[in-house]
Amino acid sequence: REEEAALAALLDDLAAGAGVTVQAESLARFEPVTFDAGIVSLIEEIAGAAGLSCRRITSGAGHDAQMIARIAPSAMIFVPSRGGISHNPAEFTAAGELVAGANILLGVAARLAVD
């Protein structure tokens, strides 16, 4: 929320300097969630067993998993995109990275199905 207030103040300053007004309306706001530690660890385990590197990251974008995590255990698997670009028309992920991510998802789902 501090970031929202800082953005509003910046817009007010820019508007005053340009002699215009700015109107902003918040359409939706969803609080961040913490993903299920067991599923996150399982993702790391499956990735490691496949010889893939992984790391935990924080996503600032809204995802379906953010909503699901409120009612059921959830986590996300990210795959690398060229230049780190995501949620943009310039986003590109190599087919091999997509397959690797899908295989991790399959491994996690298979393990969760029998646990």
C-alpha positions, 0 to 999 in steps of 0.5 A: 500500500505504501507503493500505491501512495507513493505512486499517487503522490508522484502522479500528483506532482507530475500533474501539477508540473504539467498543469493537468489533473490526474484521476486514478481509480483502483479497480481491484486489489488482492493481498499477496499470498504465501504458497504451500511450503510442501508443494514448493519443496516438492517442486524443488525436489523434482526439478533437482532430480531432473538436473534442473536448477531452480530458485524461489522468486517473488512474483508481482503479477497476479496469477490464478494460483494467487486466488487458489492459494486462498482455498487450497494448497498451491504453488507456481512453476516459472520457466526462464524467458529470454531476457527475463521478459514476461507478460509482454508481447516480446516474451519468448520461452524456448520449447525445451524450457516449456517441456522441462516446466511441464515435466516438473508439473507432471512429476509434482502432480503424480507425487501429490496424487499418491501421497 
